[in-house]
Amino acid sequence: MSTLELVGLALSRLGAARLRATMTMLGVIIGVASVVALVAVGDEAALGVTRQLQSLGLNLLTVNPGMSASTGGRPSGTAQTLTLDDAAAIAGVTGVAAVEPEIAIQTQLTAGTQSVTTSVIGTSADYPAVRAYALTRGSFFNAVSVDNSLRVAVLGAQTAKALKLGSDAIGSTISINHLPFAVVGILEAKGTTGPVSNDDLVLIPVTSMQHYFNNTPRVRSIGVSVASAGQMTEVKSWMVQLLERRHATAAGGADDFVISDQTQLLGATNSISALLSVLLGGIAVISLLVGGIGIMNIMLVSVRERTREIGLRKAVGARAGDILAQFLVEALTMSALGGLLGVALGLLVSIGIGAATGWGFVFNPLVVLVALAFSLVVGCVFGVWPARQAARMDPILALRYE
Amino acid sequence: MKLRLPGLGRAGAPVVRQAKPPMIEMHGVCRSYRLGEVTVEALRDVDLEVRQGEFLAIVGPSGSGKTTLMNIIGCLDRPTAGDYSFAGSPVARLDDDALARLRSRAIGFIFQNYNLLPRTSALDNVSTPLLYQGVPRRERSARARAALEVLGMGDRAGHSASELSGGQQQRVAIARALVTRPALILADEPTGNLDSASGADVVARLHDLHRSGHTIVLVTHDADVAAAADRQVHVLDGQLVA
């Protein structure tokens, strides 16, 4: 009796008891679906985080004043030790593509009758290159504007919206702390990173910031874009050496600046997703176990109910192995079908979640294969016992079973 | 295992050669069961020969041991003592799989309660024994259809057991017994669940089969049914009586 014929027999048998088969498969369906969906959602979330990190800036190093938390110093931002000269010096380091220093104030903006309070950042013309911003309208101010301390401003998408600046925004005038500035560009929306909006800000030349609002050489941060990802570590260590020399840090003394990159964030994300995988694995094993017990239960009932059939099959020539194969294939067919339905359901759910969150859908063929393989193993393990019971029946007693 | 079957002619041409060994040959066959402490002797010292092409009725009241005898003849069971050879094969020394193969190739069963598979068409019921011979699907269904037609059930091939009358079910069961062209057809109270007309029909069908060369062993407690056979043996208290 070929495997194909056994599967055909099993399918016709399951088709005859459709409701029961479906209920039995439900355990496996739910188990497999939850695993596939959760793993896919985990992948989608990780992809979303990675994309977001990339959107903050390509190969971005951020220099902040203060002591690194790991050396027990004050948190970054409390000291004001970085200057524009530091930024200029960093720009000379080999492998650095672009640098943007930031001097920021919180102040009021007015455009027509609309008024908001937001952060105004004085920066260089390289800001969009370092922070990976695109512009929806106009253009970013250039180096000439910076050199001449021009009163030009680029608005974040959210700020522009708050000021009700639309298609005619470019060339219009807003007032920053009662001083008029010409709007030259509007940034593309980026959304939020954690609780922080990346779209609520106004950018002006750093020289204008010093000239009109805050005459200080001290910056709150320096963003550095490294030419290639492979140079990150190298460039970072050169920057450390440079700044230590400039700040005359004593040998072995604590640095008064912190350089952070995205690998720490990525590392945190990865360890969370690793933990998630372990938890999901646990859920998978438990739910498939429960599904398998359900199959075993129904197969035992089925073997009992079909005692006469087993007796007859044996009388007309079925060997113990034929009966074993028949019932085992039936259990396997159920678990495999359940696995397939579960995969389909899980993929549908993860497509839905990916669409709803905007993370996108990640298809992971390995998870699908593992889930299917596991459901087959479950069918096999939990199908063997009932099948053996069937195979070992005495045909005479089985035929007379009422 | 190679099984030598007595020469069976093509359908309708019995080849009876007395020189051949008997199909069924029993000497001193005993079958005892242990029920706890007690040993029950269901069969005691049975000698029986059935030749190829014979129509034998085994008659006896219920509890006489005729069912036990039938189980042994049908290779569903083994004697606890004595020799039984079926077409030259020593049944007592065969394992379960060998017995299954013997049943598959050489014996067709007809039961009192038909034992058709539920929710399965008559055609699939009849072709089930061929499944275990490894016959390909197309040939299975052709042979099953042919067997159903022999029994006048060709137009009911697609019906399941629950859609057939008792007499029709038994005819499907006879077709199932025939489909492997077995050396022996073994009928256990085949008329027991039927009204007299259907019962008479079944007996007539068995008669036809016998005339076309089949060897038939019929087990019954009904003397009228037994009268259809060429020869009768009577079982009482586990022993054959004259």
Interface residues (C-beta under 8 A of the other chain):
Chain A: M1 E5 A16 R308 E309 G311 L312 R313 K314 A315 V316 G317 A318 R319 A320 G321 D322 P395 I396 L399
Chain B: N71 G74 L76 D77 D96 D97 A100 R101 R103 S104 R105 F109 F111 N115 L117 P118 R119 T128 P129 L131 Y132 Q133 G134 R137 R176 T180
